[in-house]
Amino acid sequence: MEKLVSLCKRKGFIFQSSGIYGGINGCWDFGPLGVELKRNLKEHWWYTFVLSRDNMLGLDASIIMDPQVWVASGHVEQFHDVLVDCKECKKRFRQDHLEGEQCPECGGELSEPRAFNSMLSTRMGVSDDSAVEAYLRPETCQAIFVDFKDICSSNRVKIPFGIAQIGKSFRNEVNPRNFIFRSREFEQMEIEFFCREEEEEKWFEQWQQDIWSWYLDIGVKEEKLRWLEHPKETLAHYSKRTVDVEYKFPFGWGELQGLANRGVYDLTQHSKHSGKDLSFFDVLNKERYIPTVIEPSAGADRATLAVLCDAYAEETVKDDLRVVMRFDPKMAPIKAAVLPLVKKHGLAEIADTLEKRLRKKFTTYYDHSGAIGRRYRRQDEIGTPFCICVDHQTKEDETVTIRHRDSMEQDRMPMDEVDAYILKRVSIRDVC
Ligand code: ATP
């Protein structure tokens, strides 16, 4: 984990927020490579679960909502962690994260448990006396329920259908830790799938399969994934059934995403609290009812961390240590690097022109400084799947070499075939 965190900082994937001020706990910044990696992941998710399906709709709702939303959802009353403080070292822990009865850091005595609300609050309004307390949303799904009526009346929807949202969520985590695994500001990718109650099990199982396939599709190794069924006694207040997908991180198994059957809880609650009827008229069955909700709820940061952990590899090549990020090409932040063998003899100009052309189709990098072997290694470390080398033969026959990151093998191909060759292998959408 330490090696990965250090690579992420050194190469500009992820660093702590406000670093020059000493850093702020639980907040992270995605640098130039990290932003591309996470964008690829979110785009792939959106494409898989929204754009390529005919019964899914998207939403991008505001982060701050009417505070009543959080009363109706149960967050104001129920979103409490039970906390204990260490009387010796003063560190604070969530009781459900502790294994023994002593402080896990110093072995000191712990205080009596007490409740702590994990929603981050802010004040809305210009003057102190008129400002009202509002919350930064702790989950993206509530806006989907609150906007349910508007979405249904502005679109022709037939049950079953889903609404998806990707966006920031905030939780005042007691103990943010394990890099971006548990932070105070993070991104969620959530779907509320509305179906008839009698079909809830069928759809629950269908979503289990689809979620699993998505993690494999983004390149996560299957042997590092597992399902965890929540026992009935520990289910959240809204849930009829919950299963989690867990990933084997270097620090142990951790939740990547949940899949819950939320029943009719949320739409019923918002109907009651808002006084608006949120039932749905099912034209096919000529019936009005509150649909049942199956919710796949994933974290973009945790999925990004799983992709990073899975990609990291070290190997010895000719007595030298090679660090290589074996990203699935669809996830790689940079798809192709264009490298002239030498700067002279017009090779740099050819490479530069080629790179400018490719840049319009996918992310590229141009590098002419240092020995070619070193330049290949720099690209390996950031996970670039293809390196294109412009050499002396290019001037004679307009061919280039393509080096493959994982095998380090090189093929020669006509320069004008490079675009299609790479595009086909890195695109999130199907390209023919
Ligand atoms: P945990 O038990 O780990 O606190 P949770 O069960 O409270 O997580 P959910 O409310 O189900 O999490 O949220 C859905 C998803 O959002 C999680 O599976 C996770 O991927 C992501 N997530 C939740 N909290 C955080 C956090 N503090 N930092 C990063 N991602 C988070």
Residues whose N, C-alpha, C, O or C-beta is under 5 A from the ligand:
A	BS01	ATP	E173 I180 F181 R182 S183 F186 Q188 E255 L256 Q257 G258 S297 A298 G299 D301 R302
